[in-house]
Amino acid sequence: MEYRLKVGESARINHSIFSSHLVIYAGMPNQDTYSLAITHSEGARHGGYNLFMPKDRREVFHKKGKIVVLDVNANEIRLKIEH
């Protein structure tokens, strides 16, 4: 599925009764780098981490699938989540 996220917006990578994984666009700390925050919740356990990626990096692998970055700028990212 394809998503267009503005800074701070999220999309579900995976969701089930017991777990949820989200990707959040965290913006661009500089002109050559973008950031994605990945959060996960399994039962009562929650966590998250930030990925800082070079702007030309178009694929990000996650344990629940692959995130393909179609376009990115300082205000928004267009991405596709593949399982």
Backbone bond lengths (Angstrom), bond angles and torsions (degrees), N, CA, C in turn:
res aa  C-N    CA-C-N  psi(-1)  N-CA   C-N-CA  omega(-1)  CA-C   N-CA-C  phi
1 M - - - 1.438 - - 1.529 109.05 -
2 E 1.317 116.72 144.18 1.463 122.13 -177.84 1.532 110.31 -100.93
3 Y 1.340 115.77 140.77 1.462 122.33 -178.89 1.519 110.12 -132.53
4 R 1.323 115.63 150.06 1.461 123.18 170.80 1.533 105.27 -122.12
5 L 1.331 115.97 112.20 1.463 121.35 -175.62 1.514 110.78 -115.28
6 K 1.323 115.72 133.76 1.460 121.14 170.65 1.525 107.48 -88.25
7 V 1.308 117.12 166.98 1.465 121.23 -179.03 1.533 109.41 -54.65
8 G 1.321 116.13 127.39 1.458 122.50 179.44 1.514 114.77 92.32
9 E 1.319 118.38 -11.39 1.467 121.12 178.92 1.523 110.18 -85.92
10 S 1.342 115.54 156.53 1.461 119.94 -175.64 1.521 111.94 -130.16
11 A 1.325 114.32 161.89 1.459 122.86 174.06 1.522 107.37 -137.52
12 R 1.312 116.29 147.92 1.461 120.62 179.42 1.516 111.08 -79.81
13 I 1.311 116.02 129.03 1.457 121.21 171.76 1.521 108.25 -83.99
14 N 1.322 115.23 -43.51 1.455 121.19 -177.31 1.520 107.69 -155.54
15 H 1.318 116.02 145.50 1.460 119.81 177.83 1.520 108.20 -148.94
16 S 1.299 115.69 131.85 1.459 121.21 173.90 1.523 107.59 -141.91
17 I 1.293 116.17 -175.93 1.466 120.06 -179.21 1.527 110.98 -60.63
18 F 1.328 116.72 -38.31 1.460 120.64 -172.74 1.523 114.91 -104.27
19 S 1.337 118.30 -10.25 1.462 118.32 -177.00 1.522 111.50 -146.76
20 S 1.323 114.68 156.62 1.457 121.61 178.02 1.523 108.32 -146.36
21 H 1.330 116.73 137.62 1.460 122.79 176.68 1.522 108.02 -129.53
22 L 1.331 116.72 128.81 1.461 122.14 -178.44 1.520 110.50 -122.98
23 V 1.332 115.94 150.66 1.458 121.94 168.87 1.526 106.47 -114.55
24 I 1.313 117.27 132.96 1.463 123.34 -178.37 1.523 107.71 -123.35
25 Y 1.339 116.89 131.23 1.462 119.14 176.37 1.520 108.25 -78.10
26 A 1.331 116.69 119.52 1.462 122.35 -176.30 1.526 112.87 -103.72
27 G 1.342 117.57 10.26 1.454 120.77 174.39 1.519 113.92 89.44
28 M 1.336 114.47 -165.92 1.465 122.12 -178.91 1.525 109.19 -124.13
29 P 1.338 117.97 111.03 1.458 119.75 178.89 1.527 112.68 -68.30
30 N 1.341 116.89 -22.61 1.461 121.71 172.87 1.527 108.02 -152.81
31 Q 1.307 118.17 176.60 1.468 121.27 -172.33 1.527 113.84 -69.58
32 D 1.325 118.37 -14.66 1.460 121.60 -177.40 1.526 114.29 -108.77
33 T 1.335 117.84 1.00 1.462 121.73 -173.12 1.525 110.53 -136.21
34 Y 1.333 116.01 136.89 1.464 120.19 171.64 1.525 108.70 -120.08
35 S 1.323 115.70 161.78 1.455 120.02 -176.12 1.522 110.88 -129.42
36 L 1.329 115.02 134.11 1.458 122.49 173.08 1.522 107.73 -118.10
37 A 1.319 116.45 134.37 1.458 121.12 173.32 1.523 107.20 -101.37
38 I 1.311 116.52 132.64 1.458 122.57 177.73 1.522 106.81 -112.99
39 T 1.323 116.97 124.61 1.459 120.61 177.21 1.520 109.00 -118.25
40 H 1.317 115.28 150.63 1.457 119.49 178.58 1.519 109.72 -142.71
41 S 1.306 114.02 148.09 1.451 121.94 179.34 1.522 107.29 -139.14
42 E 1.316 115.99 124.22 1.459 121.25 177.16 1.519 107.25 -134.54
43 G 1.326 115.82 107.67 1.457 119.87 -175.81 1.516 109.71 63.29
44 A 1.331 116.72 -124.55 1.460 121.20 179.69 1.527 112.42 -91.84
45 R 1.330 117.41 0.32 1.465 121.09 -178.66 1.525 109.94 -95.89
46 H 1.325 115.89 133.77 1.464 122.24 179.78 1.524 108.66 -134.21
47 G 1.315 116.07 149.17 1.457 119.73 177.49 1.510 110.60 -165.77
48 G 1.300 115.04 175.56 1.454 119.56 178.52 1.514 110.88 -170.98
49 Y 1.312 114.99 164.90 1.456 120.99 178.23 1.520 109.29 -156.15
50 N 1.320 115.70 158.30 1.471 121.85 177.25 1.517 109.57 -104.59
51 L 1.323 115.04 141.51 1.458 122.12 172.31 1.517 107.51 -112.24
52 F 1.314 117.37 127.41 1.460 122.25 175.45 1.518 106.83 -106.66
53 M 1.334 116.11 115.83 1.457 121.49 -171.73 1.524 110.82 -118.99
54 P 1.348 117.55 143.83 1.465 119.48 172.16 1.528 109.44 -62.05
55 K 1.316 117.01 145.14 1.466 121.34 -175.13 1.528 112.68 -57.79
56 D 1.319 118.02 -29.10 1.463 120.01 -178.86 1.533 113.48 -85.23
57 R 1.322 118.38 -2.77 1.472 121.95 176.76 1.518 108.41 -77.88
58 R 1.318 118.02 121.33 1.464 122.58 -172.91 1.520 114.62 -109.95
59 E 1.327 118.85 -11.32 1.461 121.02 178.72 1.521 110.06 -126.00
60 V 1.325 114.79 133.79 1.455 121.87 177.35 1.523 106.35 -127.41
61 F 1.321 117.06 122.90 1.456 120.65 -178.75 1.521 109.80 -95.58
62 H 1.317 115.46 137.52 1.450 123.78 -177.86 1.521 107.09 -132.71
63 K 1.314 117.86 154.08 1.467 119.14 -176.27 1.530 112.89 -62.52
64 K 1.313 118.36 -18.37 1.466 121.59 178.53 1.524 112.71 -102.05
65 G 1.322 118.53 4.72 1.459 120.53 178.91 1.518 112.26 152.97
66 K 1.320 114.58 -158.73 1.462 121.08 -177.62 1.522 108.73 -126.71
67 I 1.330 116.18 139.65 1.456 122.91 175.53 1.519 106.78 -108.05
68 V 1.324 116.33 121.81 1.460 121.84 178.68 1.523 107.58 -107.03
69 V 1.325 117.27 119.28 1.460 122.36 -179.84 1.524 108.09 -87.41
70 L 1.334 116.38 117.90 1.456 121.90 -178.96 1.520 111.68 -89.42
71 D 1.346 116.82 -36.32 1.462 122.05 179.19 1.522 107.92 -160.84
72 V 1.320 116.79 146.48 1.457 120.37 179.62 1.521 109.04 -147.27
73 N 1.337 115.58 138.95 1.461 122.02 170.72 1.523 107.27 -144.94
74 A 1.310 117.60 -178.27 1.465 121.33 -174.54 1.524 112.96 -62.59
75 N 1.333 118.19 -27.00 1.462 121.45 -175.53 1.514 114.83 -96.38
76 E 1.344 117.72 -28.87 1.457 119.15 -176.67 1.526 111.42 -156.46
77 I 1.327 113.21 164.46 1.460 121.18 177.00 1.524 107.82 -131.23
78 R 1.308 115.35 142.43 1.465 120.90 174.00 1.517 105.82 -113.98
79 L 1.330 116.24 122.73 1.453 120.13 -175.09 1.516 111.39 -141.54
80 K 1.320 114.56 163.02 1.457 122.11 177.68 1.521 107.16 -125.95
81 I 1.326 116.32 136.22 1.458 121.43 178.40 1.520 108.09 -106.55
82 E 1.334 115.72 123.01 1.463 121.66 179.68 1.522 108.55 -115.00
83 H 1.315 116.24 138.36 1.482 121.22 179.89 1.507 110.01 -106.34
